Amino acid sequence: MSGVRFDFSGERVLVTGAAGLIGRALVHRFADAGAEVLAVDVDAEGLKVFDGLPRVAAMPGDLAREDVADAVFERLRRDGGGLDVLVNNAAMTELRTPFIDIGADVWDAVIAANLRSAYLLSVRAVRYWRDHGRGGVIVSMSSPGGSRAHEDQSAYDVSKAGVEALSRAIAVELGGLGIRANCVAPASVVGDVRPAADLPAGRTTAAEEVADATLFLASPAAAQLNGHVLRVDGGLHARLRTDPSQGRRRGG
């Protein structure tokens, strides 16, 4: 899919979870828009997909660890580019466990990967912008699970609700410094777009569409959006039931 045209020339963008489907689209879209991108992921092998890509540097690491978060910002400082946009995309998404069966170790791992990592990078980003007397932008990936419940994904949903609350807190506390924090909440993102009866749009979502929404929120075109959740879900959140036939059978 062709991307919406944005210009991030001269800006430095940090993308986490960069080796995944959405992460790769984010890195490519920002780099194509002229940004210098630091792509970070715990999957060092997956980051090799960016080898040789202009304006993209890669760095492996577990972003739920404070020493890794410090190392990322030291890398940004050492490279001399600073930071303009932080995209919190890192997440553990594969786990499917009924709430009644989930152990504390698994719960903690999901919260660390999805929410703690976003906190560790966001707090360092806002301190950097405050100390340099300038604004900046944070865009974090949420999910329909941030406000509705998936089956067997309680820890994931709680982490995404936390990401949305974190963004609102940053918007309220630091908006006066020119710092913006918003979320994108995508649904049914797949590599090859295909029909989807459970989405009002009738099809799944392309990773590039999520990236384009992120570029919009990071751009001056969204200057007055702060603490907002942009749903790139084909109308899923607007629908009362995911199976529209249920309403016809049961009378509404």
matplotlib code that plots the C-alpha trace (Angstrom):
import matplotlib.pyplot as plt

x = [0.0, 1.2, 2.0, 0.6, 3.4, 5.0, 8.3, 10.5, 13.8, 16.3, 14.4, 15.5, 12.9, 13.2, 11.1, 10.9, 9.6, 11.2, 11.6, 7.9, 5.4, 4.2, 7.7, 9.2, 6.5, 7.1, 10.9, 10.4, 7.8, 9.8, 13.0, 11.2, 9.9, 13.5, 13.9, 17.0, 15.7, 17.1, 15.4, 15.4, 14.2, 15.0, 15.2, 18.8, 18.4, 15.2, 16.9, 19.1, 16.2, 17.4, 21.0, 22.0, 18.8, 19.6, 19.0, 18.4, 20.6, 19.7, 20.3, 19.2, 18.1, 15.4, 13.7, 12.1, 15.6, 16.7, 20.3, 19.1, 16.9, 19.9, 22.1, 19.5, 19.6, 23.4, 23.4, 21.2, 23.4, 26.6, 25.2, 24.6, 21.0, 19.0, 15.4, 12.3, 9.8, 9.5, 7.4, 6.6, 5.8, 7.5, 5.1, 4.6, 1.5, 1.5, 0.4, -3.1, -3.8, -7.1, -7.0, -7.7, -4.5, -2.0, 0.9, 2.5, 5.8, 3.9, 1.8, 5.0, 6.7, 3.8, 3.5, 7.3, 7.5, 4.4, 4.1, 7.3, 9.3, 7.0, 7.5, 11.2, 11.7, 9.0, 10.3, 13.8, 12.4, 10.4, 13.4, 15.6, 13.1, 12.6, 16.3, 16.8, 13.9, 12.1, 9.0, 8.7, 6.3, 5.5, 3.2, 2.5, 0.8, -2.3, -5.1, -8.8, -7.9, -7.0, -10.8, -12.4, -11.5, -10.0, -10.6, -7.5, -5.4, -6.0, -2.4, -2.0, -5.3, -4.2, -0.9, -2.5, -5.0, -1.9, -0.2, -3.3, -3.3, 0.4, -0.2, -2.9, -0.7, 2.1, -0.3, -1.8, 1.4, 3.8, 1.6, 2.6, 6.2, 5.2, 5.3, 2.6, 1.7, -0.9, -1.8, -2.6, -5.0, -4.9, -6.8, -6.4, -3.0, -1.7, 1.0, -1.4, -4.7, -7.7, -11.4, -12.6, -16.3, -15.9, -14.7, -17.2, -14.6, -14.8, -11.0, -8.0, -5.6, -2.2, 0.8, 1.5, -1.8, -0.9, 2.5, 0.8, -1.5, 1.6, 3.4, 0.3, 0.2, 3.9, 3.6, 2.7, -0.7, -1.7, -0.3, -3.5, -4.0, -2.7, -3.7, -5.7, -6.3, -6.5, -8.3, -7.0, -9.4, -11.8, -14.6, -14.2, -14.5, -17.7, -19.5, -21.6, -20.9, -18.1, -20.5, -23.3, -25.5, -26.0, -28.0, -30.3, -30.9, -31.5, -33.4, -30.7]
y = [0.0, 3.5, 5.6, 9.1, 11.7, 13.1, 14.8, 13.9, 15.0, 15.9, 14.2, 11.2, 8.5, 5.6, 2.5, -0.4, -3.9, -3.0, -6.6, -7.5, -7.0, -3.5, -2.6, -3.2, -1.1, 1.7, 1.7, 1.8, 4.5, 6.8, 6.2, 6.8, 10.1, 11.2, 10.4, 8.8, 5.7, 3.7, 0.3, -1.7, -5.2, -8.1, -10.2, -9.5, -11.9, -10.2, -6.8, -8.0, -7.2, -3.6, -4.3, -1.8, 0.2, 3.9, 6.1, 3.1, 1.8, -1.3, -2.2, -5.4, -5.4, -6.2, -2.9, -4.0, -3.6, -0.3, -0.8, -1.4, 1.7, 3.7, 2.2, 3.1, 6.8, 6.7, 5.5, 8.3, 10.8, 9.3, 9.4, 13.1, 13.1, 13.4, 12.2, 13.8, 10.8, 7.8, 4.9, 2.3, -0.7, -3.5, -6.1, -9.7, -10.7, -14.5, -15.6, -17.2, -18.3, -18.3, -15.8, -18.6, -20.4, -17.5, -17.5, -14.5, -15.1, -15.0, -12.0, -10.1, -11.0, -9.6, -6.4, -5.9, -6.4, -4.3, -1.6, -1.4, -1.0, 1.9, 3.5, 3.2, 4.7, 7.3, 8.7, 9.0, 10.7, 13.3, 14.0, 14.5, 16.9, 18.8, 19.2, 20.5, 22.9, 21.4, 19.3, 15.8, 13.1, 9.7, 7.3, 4.0, 0.9, -0.1, -2.5, -2.9, -4.9, -1.6, -0.9, -4.3, -7.8, -10.6, -14.2, -15.6, -12.4, -10.7, -9.7, -8.3, -6.3, -4.9, -3.9, -2.1, -0.3, 0.8, 2.1, 4.2, 5.6, 6.3, 8.3, 10.3, 11.0, 12.3, 14.4, 16.0, 16.5, 17.5, 19.0, 22.4, 21.7, 20.8, 17.1, 15.0, 11.3, 9.4, 5.8, 3.8, 0.9, -1.4, -4.6, -7.7, -6.7, -9.3, -9.5, -10.0, -8.2, -10.5, -10.5, -10.4, -10.7, -9.6, -6.1, -3.6, -2.6, -6.2, -6.8, -7.0, -4.1, -3.7, -3.0, 0.0, 1.5, 1.4, 3.0, 5.8, 6.5, 6.7, 9.1, 11.3, 11.4, 12.2, 15.0, 18.7, 17.8, 16.3, 19.1, 19.5, 15.7, 14.7, 11.8, 10.4, 6.8, 6.5, 3.3, 1.7, -1.2, -1.1, -0.2, -3.1, -0.9, 0.7, -2.6, -3.9, -7.6, -9.1, -11.5, -9.3, -12.3, -12.6, -9.4, -10.6, -14.0, -12.5, -9.4, -6.7]
z = [0.0, -0.8, 2.2, 3.1, 2.6, 5.7, 6.1, 9.0, 7.5, 10.2, 12.9, 15.0, 15.7, 18.2, 17.3, 19.7, 18.8, 15.4, 14.2, 14.3, 11.5, 12.6, 13.8, 10.3, 8.7, 11.2, 10.6, 6.8, 6.8, 9.1, 7.1, 3.8, 5.3, 5.9, 9.6, 11.1, 12.9, 15.7, 15.6, 18.8, 19.5, 21.8, 18.7, 17.4, 14.5, 13.4, 13.3, 10.5, 8.1, 8.4, 7.4, 4.7, 4.9, 4.6, 7.7, 9.9, 12.8, 14.8, 18.4, 20.2, 23.8, 26.4, 26.9, 30.2, 31.7, 33.0, 31.9, 28.4, 28.4, 29.6, 26.9, 24.2, 25.3, 25.6, 22.0, 20.9, 22.8, 21.4, 17.8, 18.3, 16.9, 20.1, 19.9, 18.4, 18.3, 20.5, 19.2, 21.9, 19.9, 21.8, 23.2, 24.1, 22.1, 21.6, 25.1, 25.4, 29.0, 30.9, 33.8, 36.3, 35.2, 34.7, 37.1, 38.6, 36.6, 33.3, 34.4, 35.3, 32.1, 30.0, 32.0, 31.8, 28.1, 27.3, 30.0, 31.9, 28.7, 27.6, 31.0, 31.0, 27.6, 28.0, 31.2, 29.8, 26.7, 28.6, 30.9, 27.8, 26.3, 29.5, 30.1, 26.6, 26.8, 23.9, 23.0, 21.6, 20.7, 22.0, 20.1, 21.9, 20.4, 22.3, 21.3, 21.4, 24.5, 26.2, 26.6, 25.8, 26.9, 24.8, 25.7, 27.6, 27.3, 30.7, 31.2, 27.7, 28.0, 31.4, 29.9, 27.0, 29.3, 31.3, 28.1, 27.4, 31.0, 30.8, 27.6, 29.3, 32.3, 30.1, 28.1, 31.2, 33.1, 30.3, 27.6, 28.7, 27.8, 24.2, 24.8, 23.3, 24.0, 22.0, 21.2, 18.1, 18.7, 15.7, 15.1, 12.9, 11.5, 9.1, 6.5, 3.6, 3.8, 3.5, 4.0, 7.6, 8.4, 12.0, 10.9, 9.6, 7.0, 5.7, 5.6, 7.9, 8.6, 6.9, 9.0, 6.7, 7.7, 11.3, 10.5, 8.5, 11.5, 13.7, 11.4, 11.4, 15.2, 15.3, 12.7, 13.2, 11.6, 14.9, 17.0, 19.1, 19.7, 23.1, 25.3, 22.4, 21.2, 17.4, 16.5, 13.3, 13.5, 10.5, 12.8, 15.3, 18.4, 17.0, 16.6, 19.5, 18.6, 16.6, 15.0, 13.4, 12.9, 16.6, 16.7, 14.0, 15.7, 19.1, 18.2, 18.8]

ax = plt.figure().add_subplot(projection="3d")
ax.plot(x, y, z, "-o")
ax.set_aspect("equal")
plt.show()
